[in-house]
Amino acid sequence: MGYSREALIEAVSDQMPDKRWKHTLGVMESSVKLAQRYGADPERAETAAILHDVAKYWPVERMREIIEQNGLSTELLKYDKQLWHAEVGAFAAEHDYGITDTEVLDAIRYHTSGRENMSLLEKIVCLADYIEPGRDFPGVDEIRRLAKVSLEEGLIAGLDSTISLLLEKRRIVFPLTVLARNDLVRILEDKI
């Protein structure tokens, strides 16, 4: 049996600091607005947004165990631990909160990395995570501006900012993020 919206909010908000819950509220708001703008189901977008960071503050070893013991993407373990919470969050959404909608689960799973052939819902939650009102980083206003024009343009700008930051810090870039960015560029080129 799935949770009601209110029960889901209560359960998830208890698992994170107030500051992160405020971020989640912002992602919920932004996801609903983007869903309304681009023709997705606002309720599904909000559900994915509520759960997108559910595992963000779980201990690293707990996340590692869930990934290893449940046949999740062990490839993630070779990359930054900041990526793990998305895969584990999708698992928790299904197994702990009764979410069976695969699009909602994938929107949670890929909100950090993106991927090729992202669904409309995946694009919305990923972009909402970049542009929610509490976000403040160089270039966020431009990403917000582009989000009003095109999901793809907004996401490319967001992914570019992530990749640039990782390159500046000489960090490893998760291949799925590069593939997601390139796929979005191809989509826009095909529209020309």
C-alpha positions as CSV (number, residue, x, y, z in Angstrom):
1,M,0.0,0.0,0.0
2,G,1.5,3.4,-1.0
3,Y,1.7,6.3,1.3
4,S,-0.6,9.3,1.0
5,R,1.0,12.6,-0.1
6,E,1.0,13.9,3.5
7,A,2.4,10.6,5.0
8,L,5.1,10.6,2.3
9,I,6.1,14.2,3.2
10,E,6.2,13.4,6.9
11,A,8.3,10.2,6.4
12,V,10.8,11.8,4.0
13,S,11.2,15.1,5.9
14,D,12.1,13.2,9.0
15,Q,15.1,11.7,7.2
16,M,17.0,14.9,6.4
17,P,18.1,18.2,8.0
18,D,15.7,21.1,7.8
19,K,17.9,22.8,5.1
20,R,17.6,19.8,2.8
21,W,13.9,19.5,3.4
22,K,13.6,23.2,2.4
23,H,15.5,22.3,-0.8
24,T,13.1,19.4,-1.4
25,L,10.1,21.7,-1.0
26,G,11.7,23.9,-3.6
27,V,12.2,21.0,-6.0
28,M,8.5,20.0,-5.4
29,E,7.4,23.5,-6.3
30,S,9.7,23.7,-9.4
31,S,8.7,20.2,-10.5
32,V,5.0,21.0,-10.5
33,K,5.6,24.3,-12.4
34,L,7.7,22.6,-15.0
35,A,5.2,19.7,-15.3
36,Q,2.4,22.3,-15.9
37,R,4.5,24.2,-18.4
38,Y,5.7,21.2,-20.4
39,G,2.6,18.9,-20.2
40,A,3.6,16.3,-17.6
41,D,1.5,15.0,-14.7
42,P,2.1,17.5,-11.8
43,E,1.2,14.9,-9.2
44,R,3.8,12.4,-10.5
45,A,6.4,15.1,-10.7
46,E,5.7,16.2,-7.2
47,T,5.9,12.6,-5.9
48,A,9.3,12.1,-7.6
49,A,10.4,15.4,-6.1
50,I,9.3,14.5,-2.6
51,L,11.4,11.4,-2.8
52,H,14.4,12.5,-4.9
53,D,16.7,13.0,-1.9
54,V,15.2,10.5,0.5
55,A,18.5,8.6,0.9
56,K,20.8,11.7,0.7
57,Y,21.7,11.6,4.4
58,W,21.8,7.9,4.9
59,P,25.2,6.5,6.0
60,V,27.5,5.7,3.1
61,E,27.9,2.1,4.2
62,R,24.1,1.6,4.3
63,M,23.9,2.9,0.7
64,R,26.8,0.6,-0.4
65,E,25.0,-2.4,1.2
66,I,21.7,-1.6,-0.5
67,I,23.5,-1.2,-3.9
68,E,25.5,-4.4,-3.5
69,Q,22.8,-6.6,-1.9
70,N,19.9,-5.7,-4.2
71,G,21.5,-5.9,-7.7
72,L,21.6,-2.2,-8.2
73,S,24.2,-0.4,-10.4
74,T,27.5,-1.4,-8.8
75,E,29.2,0.7,-11.4
76,L,28.1,3.7,-9.2
77,L,30.5,2.5,-6.5
78,K,33.4,3.5,-8.7
79,Y,32.3,7.1,-8.7
80,D,31.5,9.9,-6.3
81,K,29.4,8.9,-3.3
82,Q,27.2,11.9,-4.1
83,L,25.7,9.9,-6.9
84,W,24.7,6.9,-4.8
85,H,21.7,8.5,-3.1
86,A,19.7,8.7,-6.3
87,E,19.9,4.9,-7.1
88,V,19.3,4.1,-3.4
89,G,16.5,6.6,-3.2
90,A,14.7,4.9,-6.1
91,F,15.1,1.6,-4.4
92,A,13.7,3.1,-1.1
93,A,10.8,4.7,-3.0
94,E,9.7,1.4,-4.3
95,H,10.5,-0.9,-1.4
96,D,9.9,1.4,1.6
97,Y,7.1,3.7,0.2
98,G,5.3,1.5,-2.2
99,I,6.0,3.6,-5.4
100,T,5.4,1.3,-8.4
101,D,5.3,3.9,-11.1
102,T,8.5,3.2,-13.1
103,E,8.7,6.7,-14.5
104,V,8.6,8.2,-11.0
105,L,11.3,5.7,-9.9
106,D,13.5,6.6,-12.9
107,A,13.0,10.3,-12.3
108,I,14.4,9.7,-8.8
109,R,17.1,7.4,-10.0
110,Y,18.5,9.8,-12.7
111,H,17.9,13.2,-11.0
112,T,21.6,13.6,-10.3
113,S,23.3,12.1,-13.3
114,G,20.7,12.3,-16.1
115,R,21.0,9.7,-18.8
116,E,20.4,9.2,-22.5
117,N,16.8,9.2,-23.7
118,M,15.4,10.8,-20.5
119,S,11.7,10.8,-20.2
120,L,9.7,14.0,-19.8
121,L,9.4,13.4,-16.1
122,E,13.1,12.6,-15.7
123,K,14.0,15.9,-17.4
124,I,11.6,17.8,-15.2
125,V,12.8,16.5,-11.8
126,C,16.5,16.8,-12.9
127,L,16.0,20.4,-14.0
128,A,13.9,21.3,-10.9
129,D,16.8,20.1,-8.8
130,Y,19.0,22.7,-10.5
131,I,16.6,25.6,-10.5
132,E,14.6,25.4,-7.2
133,P,14.3,28.8,-5.6
134,G,16.9,28.0,-2.8
135,R,19.7,27.2,-5.3
136,D,22.4,29.8,-5.5
137,F,25.4,29.0,-7.7
138,P,27.1,30.8,-10.6
139,G,24.9,30.5,-13.7
140,V,21.7,29.4,-11.9
141,D,19.8,32.4,-13.1
142,E,20.7,31.6,-16.7
143,I,19.6,28.0,-16.2
144,R,16.3,29.3,-14.7
145,R,15.8,31.6,-17.8
146,L,16.5,28.7,-20.2
147,A,14.1,26.4,-18.3
148,K,11.3,28.8,-19.2
149,V,12.2,28.3,-22.9
150,S,13.1,24.6,-23.2
151,L,13.6,21.7,-20.9
152,E,16.6,20.6,-23.0
153,E,18.2,24.0,-23.1
154,G,17.8,24.3,-19.3
155,L,19.2,20.8,-18.7
156,I,22.2,21.3,-21.0
157,A,23.1,24.4,-19.1
158,G,22.7,22.6,-15.8
159,L,24.7,19.6,-16.9
160,D,27.4,21.9,-18.4
161,S,27.7,23.7,-15.0
162,T,28.1,20.4,-13.2
163,I,30.7,19.1,-15.7
164,S,32.6,22.4,-15.7
165,L,32.8,22.4,-11.9
166,L,34.0,18.8,-11.9
167,L,36.6,19.6,-14.5
168,E,37.8,22.7,-12.5
169,K,38.2,20.5,-9.5
170,R,39.9,17.7,-11.5
171,R,37.2,15.3,-10.4
172,I,36.0,12.3,-12.3
173,V,32.9,13.0,-14.5
174,F,30.3,10.2,-14.4
175,P,29.9,8.9,-17.9
176,L,26.1,8.9,-17.8
177,T,26.2,12.7,-17.3
178,V,28.2,13.2,-20.4
179,L,26.0,10.9,-22.4
180,A,22.9,12.7,-21.1
181,R,24.3,16.1,-22.1
182,N,25.3,14.9,-25.5
183,D,21.9,13.3,-26.1
184,L,20.1,16.5,-25.2
185,V,22.4,18.5,-27.6
186,R,21.5,16.0,-30.3
187,I,17.8,16.4,-29.6
188,L,18.1,20.2,-30.1
189,E,20.2,19.8,-33.2
190,D,17.6,17.5,-34.7
191,K,14.9,20.2,-34.1
192,I,16.8,22.7,-36.3
